[in-house]
């Protein structure tokens, strides 16, 4: 029987406002030596856009270390819209296999296909980030992370 999941949630979030630079909105660090093969990985996120400027677009991404694990295409958002998504993966034999499950993800039209394999050094911290990026720098553009949860489930 599998053990209960370990949940990781950032202590705080950073808003993505008035910039075209990619902004780290939340970070979860899985401590060194914590991952052991095999582990099931689950990532969920939700970003709200309380204010938007006209037809500017917003792109959320999930990264594992520096590798993009899940992303949406440029999303034409409206005021108070919530963009959410999920990714799942398996850590096995030193590799993390990840696929996107987001209904609005650009790759979800391919059936939640496999996205990335990344070699992971389980003897070092594994950093998972939620980032956001606007297409136009405008004071009227604001995106706020409402949820970013990473869960790990050891498999027996």
N, C-alpha and C positions, 0 to 999 in steps of 0.2 A: 504494500500500500504506500502511495506517495505521501510525503510529509506535507504539512501546511505550507502555503506560499509565503514568501518573504516579500513585503511591499516596501517600495522606496518612493518617497515623494519629496520634491524640493522644499527647502525651508522657506523660500520666497520666490516670487516671479518678477521679471522685468518686463515692462511694457515696450512694445515696438511702436514708436511714434516719430513722425516727421523725418524719416530717413530712408534712403535706398540701400543702406548698408545692412548686411545680415546681422540680426541682433539675437544673442542668446537669451531666450526668455525663461528657461529653467534648466537646471542641471541635476542629474542624479549620478552619484558615484558608487559603484559597486566595489567594495574594498578588495584589496589584493588578497589572494588565497581563499576568497569566498566561493568563487565558481569552481565547481567540480563536475566532471562529465558523468552522466548527461543531465543537463538542466533545461527546463522549458522556460522560455522568456516571453513575457507579455508586456506590451507598451500601449498605453492609451493616452490620448491628449484631446483637449478641447480649447480652442482659442475663440474669444469673442471680439468682434469689431464694433465697439460702442459708437465710434464716429468714423465716417469715411468721406472721402472727397470724390464726388462724381463717379467716374468709372475706373478709378485706380484699382490695381489688383494686389493681392496679398498671397505670399507663398510660405506655408509652414513646412518645416522639415524636421525629421528625427535623425540624429547622427549617433553612431556608436564609435567612440574615439573620433576620428576625423572622417569616417566613411558615412555617406548618406544612406540610411537604411529605409526611409520612407519619405515620400514627398508628394505634394499635390502639384498640379500644374498651376499656372497663374490663375487665381480665383478672383472673379469680379464680385467683390463683397458689397453688402449694403449695411446700413446702420443696424446695430444690435444682432447681426448674424453670428451664428456659432458654427465654426468649422471644427469637425472632429474626425478622428481617425484612429486606427489601430495597426499595430504590427505584431507579429509573433515570430518566434524563432526557437532554435534548438542549439544549445552549446554541447558539442560532442567532439571528442578527439582533438581538442584545441582549436576547433573552428566554430564560429557562430554563423548559422544559416538563418536568414531573415527574409520574411515576405510581408507585403502590405495587405491589410484587410479592409482598408478604408473604402466605404461605399462611394465616396466622392474622389478617390484617388485616381490619378490619370492612368495608373497601371491596373486598377481594379477592373477595368473593362476587359482585361486579359484574364480575368478569373482569379485575382489575388496571386499572381505569379511570383515565383522566387525572385528576389531582388539582389541579394548580396551574400557572399561568403567572405568572412573576415577572419584571419588568424587572430586569436585573442590570447594574450599572455595572462593566464590566470594568476600569475605571481605578481602582477601589477594591477593598479586600479583600472577599472573599465569605466569610462566616462560616457554617459548617455545624455544628449542635449536635445532640447526643443528650441528651434530657431524660427525666426520670422523675417520676412523681407517685403517691403512695399515697392511697387513699381515707380512711384513718384514721391519725392520728399515734399510733404505738405502738412502744415500744422493741423489740418483737419483729419489726418489719418492716424488712427489709434487702434492697436490690437493688444489684447490682454489675455494671457494664459489663465484659464479657469481650472484646468486639470492637466496633470502630467504624472502618470503613475507607471512605475516599472515593477513588475512582479516576476519573481523567480520561483519555480517549482522543481525541486529535485525529483528525478524519476528513479524509481527503484528497479 
